[in-house]
């Protein structure tokens, strides 16, 4: 199989879909790897490193798409890439299709087989290809939130860790999954007061145990969310419904409960955001203000730390890529239910219920 890796086109997206070690593994299995020239530069991986690993570097993304059977990316194709998509292409990337009906329609029309990293799911609910970037985004949510709390950035002028004799900052995290738990780790390490809300009591019990009482845990409901909005300096939206749109747990009216200069970091923005006023932003223009509350809604947060993110991502995605390349998509999906769950679109059919429900479309389970 020919595996193609184009450069990323999203604003300040410096990650790349594979690292040289991944190229070596694919080549050792008898496959060809072609990479767009300069695709790894943002992650400090040179064309020479890719070539030494056995890849062929080509001058354009179009050539990558034209020749490849399987395209490995990081983020979803943007409109300027739609013309490169073709029938029977296997697209393997973060898709987050729920809020993207236009891309969904293009994938259906072009009869692309599209696998969303974020919907590959084990029987226990774990999302192995989303987890490494969720870990990065969770950690970053506190880092960027702390930055925008600085007065110079328009924030309240709060140091999350406080100092002796001064109240510490308060961080509220809605969602106790991977993003939420890693956000809580960083926030507690800084010395902030932290509250995590979730609808799963077992998850809250787990978090209470691993943090040994250093965080507050609350059932996620309207009353508790409203009470937390009154006291928090930083709100992290860490809600996830695999494949589907995030529920709007913080309404526009609720913003009036928040303090002037407080900060929202809506990590759920890839799936539409869990705050009603959230809209996708970019690393070039990361924030906007509504009702005196700063909103940070960058949809590719890990792209700001691309070398760490690229290596962590390849560690997770490569085994599935090898399986697809060695067996073909149908057999690989038949042998691996987690991969089958990750197939969002195939042969003109939508195969993911979460995406279908979000867009009001029909869907059918992938048939191997």
C-alpha positions as CSV (number, residue, x, y, z in Angstrom):
1,X,0.0,0.0,0.0
2,X,1.1,3.6,-0.6
3,X,0.8,5.8,2.5
4,X,0.8,9.5,1.9
5,X,1.5,12.3,4.5
6,X,0.7,15.8,3.4
7,X,1.6,19.0,5.2
8,X,-1.1,20.5,7.4
9,X,-3.0,23.6,6.3
10,X,-4.8,24.7,9.5
11,X,-3.7,28.0,11.0
12,X,-0.4,27.5,12.8
13,X,-0.8,23.7,12.7
14,X,2.8,22.5,13.0
15,X,2.2,18.8,13.6
16,X,2.7,16.2,11.0
17,X,1.0,12.8,10.5
18,X,4.0,10.6,11.1
19,X,7.6,10.5,12.4
20,X,10.6,8.8,10.9
21,X,10.2,5.8,13.2
22,X,6.8,5.3,11.8
23,X,8.1,5.5,8.3
24,X,10.6,2.8,9.1
25,X,7.9,0.5,10.5
26,X,5.8,0.9,7.4
27,X,8.7,0.4,5.0
28,X,9.8,-2.7,7.0
29,X,6.3,-4.1,6.4
30,X,6.7,-3.6,2.6
31,X,4.8,-0.4,2.1
32,X,5.7,2.8,0.3
33,X,5.6,6.2,2.1
34,X,5.4,9.5,0.4
35,X,5.6,12.8,2.3
36,X,5.1,16.4,1.2
37,X,8.3,18.3,1.3
38,X,8.6,20.4,4.5
39,X,5.7,18.7,6.1
40,X,7.7,17.9,9.2
41,X,9.5,21.2,9.6
42,X,7.1,22.6,12.2
43,X,7.8,19.5,14.4
44,X,11.6,19.9,13.8
45,X,11.7,16.9,11.5
46,X,13.6,17.4,8.3
47,X,13.0,16.0,4.9
48,X,16.4,14.3,5.2
49,X,15.3,12.5,8.4
50,X,12.3,11.2,6.5
51,X,14.3,10.2,3.5
52,X,16.8,8.3,5.7
53,X,13.9,6.4,7.2
54,X,12.8,5.3,3.7
55,X,10.2,7.9,2.7
56,X,10.0,9.7,-0.7
57,X,9.5,13.5,-0.4
58,X,7.4,15.0,-3.1
59,X,6.8,18.7,-3.9
60,X,3.1,19.0,-3.4
61,X,0.1,17.9,-1.4
62,X,-1.7,17.1,-4.6
63,X,0.9,14.6,-5.6
64,X,0.6,13.0,-2.1
65,X,-3.2,12.6,-2.5
66,X,-3.0,11.5,-6.2
67,X,-0.6,8.6,-5.5
68,X,-1.7,7.5,-2.0
69,X,-4.0,4.7,-1.1
70,X,-4.0,5.8,2.6
71,X,-3.5,9.4,3.7
72,X,-2.4,10.0,7.3
73,X,-3.0,13.5,8.6
74,X,-3.5,15.3,11.8
75,X,-6.5,17.6,11.2
76,X,-9.5,17.4,8.9
77,X,-9.1,18.5,5.3
78,X,-9.9,22.2,4.7
79,X,-11.8,23.5,1.7
80,X,-8.6,24.0,-0.3
81,X,-7.9,20.3,0.0
82,X,-11.4,19.1,-1.0
83,X,-10.3,18.8,-4.6
84,X,-7.6,16.3,-3.7
85,X,-10.0,13.8,-2.3
86,X,-10.9,10.8,-4.5
87,X,-13.0,7.7,-4.6
88,X,-11.7,4.8,-2.5
89,X,-9.1,6.9,-0.7
90,X,-8.6,5.9,2.9
91,X,-8.4,9.1,5.0
92,X,-7.0,8.6,8.5
93,X,-7.0,11.7,10.7
94,X,-8.9,13.7,13.3
95,X,-12.2,14.5,11.6
96,X,-14.6,15.9,14.3
97,X,-17.3,15.9,11.7
98,X,-20.3,16.7,14.0
99,X,-20.1,20.5,13.5
100,X,-18.8,20.1,9.8
101,X,-21.7,19.2,7.6
102,X,-20.0,20.5,4.4
103,X,-17.0,18.3,4.9
104,X,-19.3,15.4,5.7
105,X,-21.1,15.9,2.4
106,X,-17.8,16.1,0.4
107,X,-16.6,12.9,1.9
108,X,-19.9,11.2,1.0
109,X,-19.9,12.6,-2.5
110,X,-16.3,11.6,-3.1
111,X,-16.9,8.1,-1.6
112,X,-13.8,8.5,0.6
113,X,-13.3,6.0,3.5
114,X,-12.7,8.3,6.4
115,X,-11.5,7.2,9.8
116,X,-11.7,9.7,12.6
117,X,-9.0,9.2,15.3
118,X,-11.4,10.6,17.8
119,X,-14.0,7.8,17.2
120,X,-11.7,4.8,17.4
121,X,-13.0,3.3,20.6
122,X,-12.2,0.2,22.7
123,X,-14.9,-1.9,24.4
124,X,-14.4,-0.1,27.7
125,X,-15.0,3.3,26.1
126,X,-11.4,4.3,26.0
127,X,-10.4,6.4,22.9
128,X,-6.8,5.4,22.3
129,X,-6.1,7.8,19.4
130,X,-7.8,10.8,21.0
131,X,-6.2,10.3,24.4
132,X,-2.6,11.5,23.7
133,X,-3.9,14.8,22.3
134,X,-6.5,15.1,25.1
135,X,-3.6,14.8,27.5
136,X,-1.8,17.6,25.8
137,X,-4.9,19.8,25.5
138,X,-5.8,19.2,29.1
139,X,-2.4,20.3,30.3
140,X,-2.4,23.3,27.9
141,X,-5.9,24.5,29.0
142,X,-4.5,25.6,32.4
143,X,-1.3,27.0,30.8
144,X,-3.2,29.2,28.4
145,X,-6.0,30.0,30.9
146,X,-3.4,31.2,33.4
147,X,-1.8,33.4,30.7
148,X,-5.1,35.1,29.7
149,X,-5.9,35.7,33.4
150,X,-3.0,38.2,33.4
151,X,-4.2,41.8,33.5
152,X,-2.1,42.7,30.4
153,X,-4.1,40.1,28.5
154,X,-7.5,41.5,29.7
155,X,-7.9,39.0,32.6
156,X,-8.7,39.5,36.2
157,X,-5.1,39.7,37.2
158,X,-5.2,36.4,39.1
159,X,-2.3,34.1,39.9
160,X,-3.8,30.7,40.0
161,X,-1.5,29.5,42.7
162,X,-1.8,32.6,44.8
163,X,0.8,33.5,47.4
164,X,0.8,33.1,51.2
165,X,-1.9,35.2,52.7
166,X,-3.8,35.6,49.4
167,X,-6.7,33.5,48.1
168,X,-5.7,31.1,45.4
169,X,-7.4,31.2,42.0
170,X,-10.4,28.9,41.4
171,X,-10.5,26.5,38.4
172,X,-13.7,24.8,37.4
173,X,-13.5,21.9,35.0
174,X,-16.7,20.5,33.3
175,X,-15.9,17.0,32.3
176,X,-13.8,14.5,34.2
177,X,-12.4,12.5,31.3
178,X,-8.9,12.6,29.9
179,X,-8.9,16.4,29.2
180,X,-10.4,17.2,32.6
181,X,-8.2,14.9,34.6
182,X,-5.0,16.3,33.1
183,X,-6.3,19.8,33.4
184,X,-6.9,19.1,37.1
185,X,-3.3,17.7,37.5
186,X,-1.7,20.9,36.2
187,X,-4.1,23.2,38.1
188,X,-3.5,21.5,41.4
189,X,0.3,21.4,40.8
190,X,0.1,25.2,40.4
191,X,-1.8,25.5,43.7
192,X,-5.2,26.5,42.4
193,X,-8.4,25.5,44.0
194,X,-10.0,23.0,41.6
195,X,-13.5,21.7,41.1
196,X,-14.4,19.0,38.6
197,X,-17.9,18.3,37.5
198,X,-19.1,15.2,35.7
199,X,-22.3,13.2,35.3
200,X,-20.6,9.9,36.1
201,X,-20.4,9.2,39.8
202,X,-17.9,6.4,39.3
203,X,-15.6,8.8,37.5
204,X,-15.9,11.4,40.2
205,X,-15.1,8.7,42.8
206,X,-12.0,7.7,40.8
207,X,-10.8,11.4,40.6
208,X,-11.4,11.9,44.3
209,X,-9.3,8.9,45.0
210,X,-6.3,9.7,42.7
211,X,-6.2,13.3,43.8
212,X,-6.5,12.2,47.5
213,X,-9.0,14.9,48.3
214,X,-7.0,17.8,46.7
215,X,-9.8,18.6,44.4
216,X,-13.5,19.1,44.8
217,X,-15.9,16.9,42.8
218,X,-19.5,17.7,42.0
219,X,-22.3,16.1,40.0
220,X,-22.7,18.1,36.8
221,X,-26.1,19.7,36.8
222,X,-27.5,23.2,36.1
223,X,-27.5,24.2,39.8
224,X,-23.9,23.1,40.4
225,X,-22.6,24.6,37.2
226,X,-24.3,28.0,38.0
227,X,-22.8,28.0,41.5
228,X,-19.3,27.2,40.1
229,X,-19.6,30.0,37.4
230,X,-20.1,32.5,40.2
231,X,-16.8,31.6,41.9
232,X,-14.4,30.4,39.2
233,X,-11.6,32.5,37.6
234,X,-10.9,29.9,34.9
235,X,-13.5,27.6,33.4
236,X,-12.3,24.6,31.3
237,X,-14.9,22.9,29.0
238,X,-13.8,19.3,28.8
239,X,-17.0,17.5,27.7
240,X,-16.9,14.8,25.1
241,X,-19.5,12.7,23.3
242,X,-17.6,10.5,20.9
243,X,-18.5,11.5,17.3
244,X,-21.4,13.8,18.5
245,X,-21.8,17.5,19.2
246,X,-20.9,18.6,22.7
247,X,-23.9,19.6,24.8
248,X,-24.3,23.4,25.5
249,X,-23.9,23.2,29.3
250,X,-23.1,26.9,29.8
251,X,-25.7,29.2,28.2
252,X,-25.2,32.8,27.1
253,X,-27.4,33.9,30.0
254,X,-25.1,32.1,32.4
255,X,-22.2,34.2,31.4
256,X,-23.7,37.0,33.6
257,X,-22.8,34.9,36.6
258,X,-19.1,35.0,35.8
259,X,-16.7,37.6,37.1
260,X,-15.4,40.3,34.8
261,X,-12.1,39.2,33.3
262,X,-12.6,35.5,34.0
263,X,-11.5,33.1,31.3
264,X,-13.2,30.2,29.5
265,X,-11.0,27.6,27.7
266,X,-13.5,25.5,25.7
267,X,-11.5,22.4,24.7
268,X,-14.7,20.8,23.4
269,X,-14.7,23.3,20.5
270,X,-13.7,20.6,18.1
271,X,-17.2,19.1,18.6
272,X,-18.9,22.5,18.7
273,X,-18.1,23.5,22.2
274,X,-19.9,23.1,25.5
275,X,-20.4,26.8,26.0
276,X,-23.1,28.4,24.0
277,X,-21.1,31.5,23.1
278,X,-18.0,29.5,22.0
279,X,-16.9,29.9,18.4
280,X,-13.7,28.3,16.9
281,X,-10.7,30.5,17.0
282,X,-7.1,30.1,15.8
283,X,-3.6,30.3,17.2
284,X,-3.2,33.6,15.3
285,X,-6.3,35.1,16.9
286,X,-7.1,32.8,19.9
287,X,-9.6,34.8,22.0
288,X,-12.7,37.0,21.9
289,X,-14.7,38.6,24.7
290,X,-18.4,38.3,25.4
291,X,-20.0,39.8,28.5
292,X,-16.5,40.7,29.8
293,X,-15.5,37.0,29.8
294,X,-12.5,36.0,27.7
295,X,-13.2,33.0,25.5
296,X,-10.2,30.8,24.2
297,X,-11.6,28.4,21.6
298,X,-8.6,27.2,19.5
299,X,-9.6,24.0,17.8
300,X,-6.1,22.6,17.4
301,X,-4.5,23.4,20.8
302,X,-1.8,20.7,20.6
303,X,-0.5,22.2,17.4
304,X,1.2,24.8,19.6
305,X,3.6,22.1,20.9
306,X,4.0,20.2,17.7
307,X,7.1,18.1,18.4
308,X,5.7,16.6,21.6
309,X,2.3,16.2,20.0
310,X,3.5,14.6,16.8
311,X,5.6,11.9,18.5
312,X,2.8,11.2,21.0
313,X,0.2,11.0,18.2
314,X,2.3,8.6,16.1
315,X,2.8,6.3,19.0
316,X,-1.0,5.8,19.1
317,X,-1.9,5.9,15.4
318,X,0.9,3.8,13.9
319,X,-0.4,0.3,15.0
320,X,-3.8,0.9,13.4
321,X,-2.1,2.3,10.2
322,X,0.0,-0.8,10.0
323,X,-3.0,-3.0,10.4
324,X,-4.9,-1.2,7.6
325,X,-1.9,-1.2,5.3
326,X,-1.2,-4.9,5.9
327,X,-4.7,-6.2,5.6
328,X,-6.7,-3.6,3.8
329,X,-9.5,-1.6,5.5
330,X,-12.3,-4.2,5.3
331,X,-10.3,-7.0,6.9
332,X,-8.6,-4.8,9.4
333,X,-12.0,-3.5,10.5
334,X,-13.4,-7.0,10.7
335,X,-10.5,-8.1,12.9
336,X,-10.5,-4.9,15.1
337,X,-13.9,-3.6,16.4
338,X,-12.2,-0.4,17.8
339,X,-11.0,0.5,14.3
340,X,-14.5,-0.4,12.8
341,X,-16.0,2.1,15.3
342,X,-13.7,4.8,14.0
343,X,-14.9,4.6,10.4
344,X,-17.1,7.7,9.9
345,X,-17.8,7.5,6.2
346,X,-17.4,4.7,3.7
347,X,-18.4,4.3,0.0
348,X,-20.8,7.2,0.2
349,X,-22.4,6.0,3.4
350,X,-22.3,7.7,6.8
351,X,-21.3,5.1,9.4
352,X,-21.2,7.1,12.7
353,X,-24.4,7.6,14.7
354,X,-23.1,10.5,16.6
355,X,-22.3,12.5,13.5
356,X,-25.6,11.4,11.9
357,X,-27.6,12.6,15.0
358,X,-25.7,15.9,15.1
359,X,-26.5,16.6,11.4
360,X,-29.9,15.0,11.0
361,X,-28.6,12.5,8.5
362,X,-29.3,8.8,8.0
363,X,-26.5,6.3,8.8
364,X,-25.7,2.6,8.5
365,X,-23.1,0.6,10.4
366,X,-19.9,-0.1,8.5
367,X,-20.2,-3.5,6.7
368,X,-16.8,-5.3,6.3
